[in-house]
Amino acid sequence: MKVTLIGSGNMGSGLAKQITKAKHSLTISGRNVAKAKDLAQLVGATYQASDAARGADVVILAAPYADALPALRLAGSLQGKIVVDITNPLTADYMGLTVGHSTSAAEQIQQAVPEAKVVKAFNTVFAQVLSQGPLLAGKTVPVFFAGDDASAKQVVQSLIQSMGFAPVDAGPLKNARYLEPLAGLNIYLGYGAGHGTSISPAWIGVG
């Protein structure tokens, strides 16, 4: 699978590691050129400054929510592209959400790029968990994904499985309204409650 990753922060780094480990072809782009180039060299990927979405089967948006749309515009044409949104619309202190109830970050991104097929995924997984791999406390970490296009969801499910994580279909894209607060709770438990970042939400009996 040809994957384009937009962003080279902690989440992007963790994803890049697992994507290349799964033997996918990876192109990395990002606002911080030096950091994106370093990450590409580290994991054996290709760096591309602009039009990085060209030829990609999947485009993963690993930039902060506030920077999401400018980052996508730099990626080039998204016509018919599968865009995986991993963002969470967090407040400055990371303890709250700026969007919710009647919409979600994923829905707003889909509205802004209607030519793409947006799927929400990976937003409930800490960067440390992404980096260390799919097993946590002896169990496979679930990755919840939501979207409105069935074929796009199948591709994303396949990508998640290839990386060793357990895909959990969370329904249509509007259910990102639930996944983003779930990520917020995970962040609170990790940082606010002091449990650390080697944790992940899961549903017993679902998988």
Protein Blocks (a to p, Z undefined) as FASTA:
>chain_A
ZZddedjbfklmmmmmmmmmnopacddddfblmlmmmmmmmnopacdfbhklgopabdcd
fbdfklmmmmmmmnopaehiacddfbdcddfkopacfbehjacfklmmmmmmmmbccdde
hklpcfklmmnojbeghiacddddddfblklmmmmmmmmmmnopacddebjfklmmmmmm
mmmmmmmmmmmnonojabcdddehiZZ
